[in-house]
C-alpha cells in the first residue's frame, strides 16, 4: 500500500512536471510568434553610406544599395552618401584634426536622413561612424551583411 501511494505521488509529480513543460513550451511558442510578428511588421529605415573603397577601387557602389532594398527596409537617401567618413585606414591617426572634420560633416548628413540605421560595408568606416554617433544620437551603424542576416533569421 505504501508502495502504491508513493507510486501515485510519483505519477502526480510527473504529470505536474509534464504539464509545466507543456505550458512552458506553449509560452515559448507564443513568445516566438509574437516576436516574429513584431519583426515582420517593423519597418526599419536604413540609409546607405558607400565607403571609398567600394566607390573608387572596387566600383561596386550599386550592389549594396540593391541588397539593402531586398531586405524590405525603407531606404532613405543620404546626401553625399559616397563621400569619405574620415577613417581612410591610418589617415584617422596621422591626421586626426582633418579626419574629425570630415567625420563631422558625414555625421550631419547621416542625422539629416532621419534613418534608424546607417549601413556600410567597410569595417573601418563602421568603427569611425559608431564612435562619432555614440554621443550624438541613437542611429545604429550596421554592416549590410548584418541586415541580410536579420532577414534570413526570420
trRosetta pair geometry for C-beta under 8 A, 3 or more apart (Angstrom, degrees):
i j d omega theta_ij theta_ji phi_ij phi_ji
1 4 5.9 -53 -147 35 32 105
1 5 6.4 33 152 -19 64 106
2 5 5.6 -54 -147 37 33 114
2 6 6.3 33 154 -17 66 106
3 6 5.9 -54 -148 38 29 109
3 7 6.2 33 150 -23 63 108
4 7 5.2 -49 -143 36 34 117
4 8 6.3 38 154 -21 65 101
5 8 5.8 -49 -147 34 30 110
5 9 6.5 32 151 -18 62 105
6 9 5.6 -52 -148 36 33 114
6 10 6.3 37 150 -21 65 105
7 10 5.6 -53 -150 35 31 114
7 11 6.4 32 150 -19 64 105
8 11 5.6 -52 -147 36 33 112
8 12 6.3 36 153 -19 66 103
9 12 5.7 -51 -147 36 31 112
9 13 6.4 32 153 -18 64 106
10 13 5.8 -54 -148 37 29 112
10 14 6.3 31 151 -20 64 106
11 14 5.6 -53 -147 36 31 113
11 15 6.3 32 153 -19 65 104
12 15 5.7 -54 -148 37 31 110
12 16 6.3 32 153 -19 65 106
13 16 5.6 -53 -148 37 31 113
13 17 6.2 33 152 -19 65 105
14 17 5.6 -53 -147 38 31 112
14 18 6.1 32 152 -20 65 106
15 18 5.5 -52 -144 38 31 112
15 19 6.1 32 155 -18 65 105
16 19 5.7 -53 -144 38 29 110
16 20 6.2 33 154 -21 63 106
17 20 5.6 -54 -148 36 29 114
17 21 6.4 30 152 -19 64 105
18 21 5.6 -53 -149 36 31 112
18 22 6.4 34 150 -20 65 104
19 22 5.5 -50 -146 35 33 113
19 23 6.3 34 153 -18 65 104
20 23 5.7 -54 -148 37 31 111
20 24 6.3 32 152 -19 65 106
21 24 5.6 -52 -145 37 32 112
21 25 6.2 35 154 -20 65 105
22 25 5.7 -54 -148 36 29 112
22 26 6.4 29 153 -18 64 105
23 26 5.7 -54 -148 37 31 111
23 27 6.3 30 154 -19 65 107
24 27 5.7 -55 -146 38 31 111
24 28 6.2 31 155 -19 65 107
25 28 5.7 -55 -146 37 29 111
25 29 6.3 31 154 -19 64 106
26 29 5.7 -54 -147 37 31 112
26 30 6.3 31 154 -19 65 106
27 30 5.7 -54 -147 37 30 111
27 31 6.3 34 152 -21 64 105
28 31 5.6 -52 -148 34 32 114
28 32 6.4 32 154 -18 65 105
29 32 5.8 -53 -147 37 31 110
29 33 6.3 30 154 -18 64 107
30 33 5.7 -54 -146 37 30 111
30 34 6.3 30 155 -17 65 107
31 34 5.9 -58 -149 38 29 109
31 35 6.2 29 154 -19 65 109
32 35 5.7 -56 -145 38 30 112
32 36 6.2 28 157 -18 65 107
33 36 5.9 -54 -145 38 29 109
33 37 6.3 30 155 -19 63 107
34 37 5.7 -54 -147 37 30 112
34 38 6.3 31 153 -20 64 106
35 38 5.7 -55 -150 35 30 111
35 39 6.4 28 153 -18 65 106
36 39 5.7 -53 -145 37 32 110
36 40 6.1 31 156 -19 66 108
36 154 6.5 117 -144 -155 90 79
37 40 5.8 -55 -144 38 29 110
37 41 6.2 8 163 -2 65 113
38 41 6.3 -70 -142 48 25 96
38 42 5.9 35 156 -39 64 110
39 42 5.6 -51 -142 21 27 117
39 150 7.9 -155 -165 174 121 98
39 154 5.9 -163 115 -107 132 105
40 154 6.6 113 -76 -154 84 135
43 73 7.4 126 -171 -141 61 49
43 74 5.6 47 170 -21 106 113
44 73 4.6 -46 80 -126 92 101
44 74 6.9 -170 91 25 39 80
44 116 5.5 -103 -160 61 78 133
44 117 6.0 18 168 5 116 124
45 73 6.8 141 -117 176 16 94
45 74 4.5 -35 -105 75 70 108
45 75 8.0 163 -158 -87 61 9
45 76 5.1 38 179 -25 104 123
45 113 7.8 178 143 142 116 102
45 114 7.0 -18 118 111 154 77
45 115 4.4 -140 124 -133 98 68
45 116 5.0 113 54 6 80 88
45 117 7.1 164 89 28 51 77
46 68 5.6 -143 105 -168 140 121
46 71 7.6 41 4 69 155 134
46 73 4.3 37 2 139 119 144
46 74 7.0 147 20 72 69 51
46 75 5.9 -33 74 -107 88 56
46 76 6.8 169 78 19 32 84
46 115 5.8 75 -141 -166 10 130
46 116 7.2 -45 -73 59 51 80
46 117 4.6 -25 -109 77 77 104
46 118 7.3 140 -163 -105 65 22
46 119 5.3 14 -173 -10 117 116
46 147 6.7 38 -107 -112 157 148
47 75 7.5 111 -102 -168 37 57
47 76 4.6 -51 -79 77 87 94
47 77 7.2 27 -133 132 90 5
47 78 4.5 92 180 -53 119 111
47 81 7.4 -142 169 -113 92 114
47 110 6.5 164 86 -139 143 67
47 113 4.1 12 -75 167 151 169
47 115 3.8 -162 -18 1 99 157
47 117 7.3 176 25 92 64 53
47 118 5.0 -28 72 -108 92 74
47 119 7.4 169 80 20 40 73
48 64 6.1 148 -152 119 129 112
48 65 5.8 -140 38 -95 177 71
48 68 5.7 -141 -75 -4 118 165
48 75 6.8 -3 -18 -153 107 102
48 78 6.6 -149 62 12 52 116
48 81 5.8 47 93 -169 77 136
48 118 7.5 148 -104 -162 13 65
48 119 5.5 -32 -109 68 64 92
48 120 7.2 127 -166 -81 59 59
48 144 7.9 32 -125 -86 99 110
49 78 6.6 -27 -80 62 68 161
49 81 5.9 -144 -116 -164 43 75
49 85 6.8 43 175 -61 141 121
49 106 7.4 58 -132 -171 133 116
49 110 7.2 -22 -66 -89 122 106
49 118 5.5 36 -15 173 112 110
49 119 7.1 178 26 80 74 39
49 120 4.3 -33 74 -77 97 113
49 125 6.6 -162 115 159 127 137
49 129 7.0 164 35 -77 166 152
50 54 5.4 -118 -175 83 83 126
50 55 5.5 92 134 -57 115 104
50 61 4.5 36 -157 -141 144 102
50 64 6.7 169 -105 53 82 134
50 65 7.8 -21 -76 -49 114 97
50 81 5.5 69 9 132 94 91
50 82 4.2 -19 70 -100 118 79
50 120 7.3 -169 -87 -127 15 86
51 54 5.0 92 64 8 77 104
51 55 7.2 -156 98 -3 39 91
51 85 7.6 -49 -115 2 77 111
51 120 5.5 95 -43 -175 98 113
51 121 6.0 -120 13 61 119 77
51 122 3.6 94 -85 -17 166 133
51 124 7.9 107 -141 64 140 92
51 125 4.8 -138 -99 -24 115 151
52 55 5.8 -66 -147 41 32 105
52 56 5.5 -8 175 10 74 117
52 57 7.8 57 133 0 71 96
52 82 7.9 114 -90 177 46 72
52 84 5.2 17 -60 -94 121 86
52 88 6.8 22 26 -96 156 83
52 122 7.8 29 35 -59 69 162
53 56 6.8 -65 -121 51 19 87
53 57 5.1 -33 -159 36 61 120
53 58 6.1 46 146 -5 75 108
53 122 6.1 130 29 -94 119 123
54 57 7.6 -17 -57 53 10 80
54 58 5.2 -40 -130 55 42 121
54 59 7.9 -169 167 -18 48 7
54 60 5.3 -84 -160 67 85 83
54 61 5.2 117 133 -83 102 66
54 63 8.0 -127 -161 44 118 103
54 64 7.0 -7 -164 -10 159 128
54 121 6.0 87 -62 59 138 126
54 122 7.3 -126 -20 -48 105 105
55 58 7.9 49 16 52 16 79
55 59 7.4 33 -178 -99 26 41
55 61 4.9 39 -94 -66 69 126
55 82 4.8 109 -86 -167 146 117
56 59 7.7 -49 143 -63 9 66
60 63 4.6 -18 173 7 95 125
60 64 7.5 90 129 -17 91 85
61 64 7.1 -55 -166 29 39 101
61 65 7.2 39 146 -16 65 113
61 82 6.1 1 -136 -107 145 127
62 65 5.5 -59 -157 37 44 120
62 66 6.4 42 152 -20 74 106
63 66 6.0 -60 -155 35 31 108
63 67 6.4 28 152 -17 67 108
64 67 5.5 -56 -147 38 36 112
64 68 6.2 37 155 -21 69 104
64 119 7.2 -172 172 121 118 111
64 120 7.8 23 -177 -140 161 34
64 121 5.5 -127 -88 -36 138 123
64 144 4.9 -120 -145 -80 100 160
65 68 6.1 -55 -149 34 26 109
65 69 6.6 28 152 -18 61 107
65 75 7.4 76 -159 -153 74 151
66 69 5.7 -54 -151 35 32 114
66 70 6.5 31 152 -21 64 107
67 70 5.7 -57 -152 34 33 112
67 71 7.2 41 150 -30 63 96
67 144 5.6 71 97 174 132 125
67 147 7.7 120 133 82 97 117
67 148 6.3 -43 176 -70 111 117
68 71 5.9 -46 -161 16 38 114
68 73 6.1 -62 176 57 81 120
68 75 5.6 105 119 -98 115 113
68 119 5.8 164 -100 66 126 152
68 144 6.2 -87 -66 -132 89 101
68 147 6.3 23 -118 100 71 159
69 73 7.7 -110 -111 58 24 76
69 75 5.6 -38 -86 -32 75 140
70 148 7.9 24 88 -108 105 90
70 151 7.9 -146 122 53 78 178
71 147 4.8 -49 -92 151 165 106
71 148 6.2 -112 -85 -87 108 50
71 150 7.1 50 -157 69 122 105
71 151 4.9 -142 -139 -46 77 136
72 151 6.8 138 16 -109 107 122
73 117 7.5 -62 -156 53 149 127
73 147 6.6 -55 -19 -162 141 129
76 113 4.6 118 123 -178 125 106
76 114 6.6 -133 -162 65 161 79
76 115 4.4 -162 46 -71 137 107
77 81 7.0 -100 -169 -42 65 135
77 113 7.3 -162 85 -122 36 104
78 81 4.1 110 74 -86 100 95
78 109 5.4 80 179 153 99 102
78 110 6.5 -2 -134 -96 131 49
78 112 7.7 117 -140 73 71 94
78 113 5.0 -42 -94 -70 81 128
78 115 7.8 -59 -70 -2 101 135
78 118 7.6 56 -69 -126 149 105
79 109 4.9 -127 67 -137 87 104
79 112 6.6 -6 14 82 115 140
80 83 4.2 -14 170 4 105 125
80 105 7.9 -32 90 143 154 105
80 106 7.7 -118 104 -109 115 66
80 109 5.5 -97 57 -109 100 156
81 109 7.5 -166 -78 151 51 134
83 105 7.7 -57 114 113 136 118
83 106 6.8 -155 94 -92 97 94
83 109 7.9 118 51 -5 117 166
84 87 7.6 -146 -176 33 90 65
84 88 6.1 8 -157 -55 130 108
84 102 5.7 -22 103 177 100 136
84 106 7.5 -99 109 -65 43 131
85 102 6.7 115 155 129 21 101
85 103 5.7 44 169 -109 71 69
85 106 4.5 -62 -121 22 68 180
85 125 5.1 109 30 -140 143 92
85 128 5.0 130 122 107 123 136
85 129 5.9 -60 -159 -63 151 89
85 132 7.8 -141 -180 2 108 151
86 91 7.3 -141 178 110 51 115
86 92 6.2 90 138 -95 79 92
86 98 7.3 -177 -140 122 102 65
86 99 4.0 119 173 -164 105 62
86 100 6.7 149 175 -43 156 15
86 101 7.4 157 -105 64 137 50
86 102 3.3 155 -78 81 101 111
86 103 4.0 -84 35 -47 145 79
86 106 6.8 -139 -6 2 100 131
86 128 6.2 173 73 -171 83 140
87 91 7.0 100 134 62 29 102
87 92 5.1 -24 -141 -44 45 129
87 99 7.1 81 -84 -154 24 114
87 103 7.8 83 -46 -83 66 106
87 122 7.6 170 69 126 145 129
87 124 4.5 154 148 145 144 102
87 125 5.4 -146 17 -87 145 52
87 127 7.1 107 -117 70 138 92
87 128 3.8 -117 -68 -48 112 147
88 91 3.6 6 88 26 112 140
88 92 6.6 149 51 -32 73 79
88 99 7.4 -136 34 -110 103 101
88 124 7.8 -175 -8 133 11 142
89 92 7.7 -180 86 8 30 88
89 124 6.7 -42 -77 -134 40 167
90 93 5.3 -57 -168 43 67 109
90 94 5.5 58 137 -18 89 109
91 94 5.8 -63 -134 46 31 104
91 95 5.6 -29 -177 38 72 105
91 98 7.8 -77 169 88 100 112
91 99 5.9 149 127 -83 87 113
92 95 7.5 -63 -110 63 13 67
92 96 6.6 49 173 -102 54 62
92 99 4.2 125 -120 -149 60 159
92 128 6.6 -139 -92 -103 150 115
93 96 6.8 6 -138 -63 22 90
95 98 4.2 -18 152 40 117 115
95 99 5.5 132 97 -26 79 92
96 99 5.4 -57 -138 41 30 116
96 100 6.0 34 161 -24 66 106
97 100 5.9 -54 -149 33 26 111
97 101 6.7 24 153 -17 61 105
98 101 5.8 -55 -151 35 33 111
98 102 6.4 32 152 -17 66 106
99 102 5.9 -57 -150 37 30 110
99 103 6.2 31 152 -20 65 108
99 128 8.0 -110 176 -138 108 124
100 103 5.5 -53 -145 37 31 114
100 104 6.3 34 156 -22 65 103
101 104 5.9 -50 -147 32 30 111
101 105 6.8 30 154 -17 61 103
102 105 5.9 -57 -156 34 32 111
102 106 6.5 30 149 -17 65 107
103 106 5.6 -59 -151 38 34 111
103 107 6.2 36 153 -23 69 105
103 128 6.1 -132 -110 170 119 105
103 129 7.8 -166 -149 -91 97 50
103 132 4.9 -153 168 -91 119 143
104 107 5.6 -50 -145 33 33 114
104 108 6.7 39 154 -22 63 99
104 132 7.4 -157 -80 -152 48 124
105 108 5.9 -50 -156 29 33 113
105 109 6.9 32 148 -16 63 104
106 109 5.7 -55 -155 36 37 112
106 110 6.4 37 148 -21 68 105
106 129 7.3 -93 123 -101 127 92
106 132 7.5 56 80 109 103 169
107 110 5.4 -51 -146 36 35 114
107 111 6.2 35 156 -18 67 105
107 129 7.6 161 -88 -140 81 73
107 132 5.0 -134 -75 148 128 126
107 133 6.4 -180 -130 -76 107 74
107 136 6.3 82 -180 42 132 176
108 111 5.9 -55 -146 38 29 109
108 112 6.3 33 154 -24 63 108
109 112 5.8 -55 -149 32 29 115
109 113 7.3 40 152 -31 59 96
110 113 6.1 -49 -167 13 35 113
110 115 7.6 -83 -172 48 70 107
110 118 5.2 -30 -141 -75 117 148
110 129 7.2 128 -71 -150 163 115
110 133 7.1 -75 106 -85 148 120
110 139 6.2 163 151 110 113 167
111 114 7.9 45 167 -63 43 42
111 136 7.1 -93 -77 146 128 126
111 137 6.0 136 -111 -5 102 156
111 139 7.1 -136 -93 -21 60 143
113 118 7.6 121 48 -88 148 96
115 118 6.3 113 89 -70 130 66
115 139 6.7 67 89 -135 76 114
116 139 6.7 176 -179 -128 26 66
116 140 6.5 9 147 22 73 101
117 139 6.9 157 -102 -171 20 76
117 140 4.7 -29 -108 71 77 98
117 141 7.5 150 -162 -94 68 20
117 142 5.5 -17 -166 16 118 116
117 147 7.5 138 132 -87 153 115
118 129 6.3 -116 89 170 135 150
118 133 7.9 176 24 -56 130 156
118 139 5.8 44 -11 157 100 120
118 140 7.4 -180 25 86 63 48
118 141 5.4 -20 68 -109 94 69
118 142 7.6 152 78 26 44 67
119 141 7.9 154 -91 -162 30 51
119 142 5.4 -31 -104 77 78 83
119 143 7.0 57 -156 172 81 12
119 144 5.0 91 168 -80 120 67
119 146 7.9 -155 -126 55 102 97
119 147 5.8 -23 -108 -26 142 137
120 125 4.9 -85 128 103 152 130
120 126 6.1 -165 70 -68 109 75
120 129 7.0 129 12 0 140 150
120 141 7.2 -19 21 -167 104 94
120 143 7.0 -58 78 -114 53 50
120 144 7.2 -106 108 -32 8 89
121 143 6.4 77 -117 -154 42 82
121 144 5.3 -21 -78 11 87 116
121 145 7.7 90 -122 -18 81 90
122 125 3.8 69 80 11 112 110
122 126 6.6 -174 92 -15 57 81
123 126 5.4 -49 -147 30 34 117
123 127 6.7 34 155 -17 65 100
123 143 7.5 -7 -83 -87 65 123
124 127 5.9 -53 -154 34 33 109
124 128 6.3 31 150 -18 66 109
125 128 5.4 -55 -144 39 35 114
125 129 6.0 29 159 -15 70 108
126 129 6.1 -58 -143 41 25 104
126 130 6.1 26 158 -20 63 111
126 141 5.4 153 -150 141 71 118
126 142 7.7 19 -129 -149 116 7
126 143 6.2 -33 -80 -65 144 83
127 130 5.9 -57 -144 38 26 111
127 131 6.3 22 161 -16 63 108
128 131 6.2 -60 -151 37 24 105
128 132 6.4 19 154 -15 62 113
129 132 5.6 -60 -145 41 32 111
129 133 5.9 18 162 -10 69 113
129 141 4.6 148 103 -111 116 148
130 133 6.2 -63 -137 44 25 100
130 134 6.4 54 157 -58 61 91
130 141 4.7 -123 -70 44 79 139
131 134 5.8 -24 -153 -14 30 122
132 136 6.9 -5 146 -1 65 133
133 136 5.2 -87 -146 49 45 110
133 137 6.0 -60 -164 55 90 79
133 139 5.4 -92 -160 64 143 96
133 141 6.4 153 32 -35 143 114
142 146 4.5 -114 -178 72 108 134
142 147 6.0 114 117 -48 132 87
143 146 4.8 103 60 -6 78 101
143 147 7.7 -146 97 -3 48 81
144 147 5.7 -51 -159 31 42 112
144 148 6.6 40 147 -17 69 103
145 148 5.5 -53 -150 37 38 113
145 149 6.2 43 150 -24 67 104
146 149 5.4 -50 -146 35 34 115
146 150 6.6 43 152 -26 63 98
147 150 5.7 -45 -155 25 33 116
147 151 7.0 30 150 -15 61 102
148 151 5.9 -57 -158 35 36 110
148 152 6.4 32 149 -17 69 109
149 152 5.6 -57 -144 40 34 111
149 153 6.2 36 157 -23 67 106
150 153 6.0 -59 -151 33 27 111
150 154 7.3 39 149 -35 59 93
151 154 5.9 -41 -164 7 38 114
